[in-house]
């Protein structure tokens, strides 16, 4: 028997697949957090861009850009 007790190439596992770790679903949780943050940011942008002052500023920029 091998005295080093090293696993063969066929039995090596990545750290994420190590037995005893409770990381199942971690990518899904991270995706959910990022998606929630993106929705919140989109809502904030809609709120800002739909205000009267910002809308007039943006429309003025568009009109000026299209008048060339």
N, C-alpha and C positions, 0 to 999 in steps of 0.2 A: 504494500500500500504506500502511496505517496505521503511522505512525512510533512510536506508543506500544507496539505489539505486544501489546495487551491481548486476551485471549481473548474470544470472543463468548459470549453467555449460554448457548448450547447446548454449549459445550465446557468450561465451568467445572466443576471437581470440588471436592468437599469435602476437607478435609485427611485424613480417614480413607481416602479413596479415591485418594489421590495415588499415582502410580506409584513403585515403588521402596521403598515402606514394607512392612514384614513384619508386619502386624497382623491377618492372616487368622486367625480362630479365637480372638482375644483375649477376646471375650465368652464363648465356651464355656469357656475356661480360668478366667475370673473366676467364672462360674457354678459350675464344679466346686469351686473353692476355698471359695465361700460354702456350697455344699451339704455339703462335708466338715466345715466348721466347725459347721454346724447339727446334723449327725449327732453330732459330738463333744459339743456342748453338751447335746443330748437324752440322750446316754448318761450324762453327768455328772449331769443332773437325775434320771434313773432311779436312779442309784446313791445319790444323796442322799435322794430321797424314799422309797426302799425300805428305808432303815435303820430299825430299831425305834423309836428315840427320835423321829425326825422323823415317822414314821407315827402314833405315839400323839399327838403334838402336833397334827397335822392332823386326826385323827379327833376329838380333843377339841374343836377349833374347829368342825368340822362338826356334832357333837352339840349344842354350845352354840347354834349358829346355827339349827338345826332345832327346838330346844326352845321357841322363842318363840312 
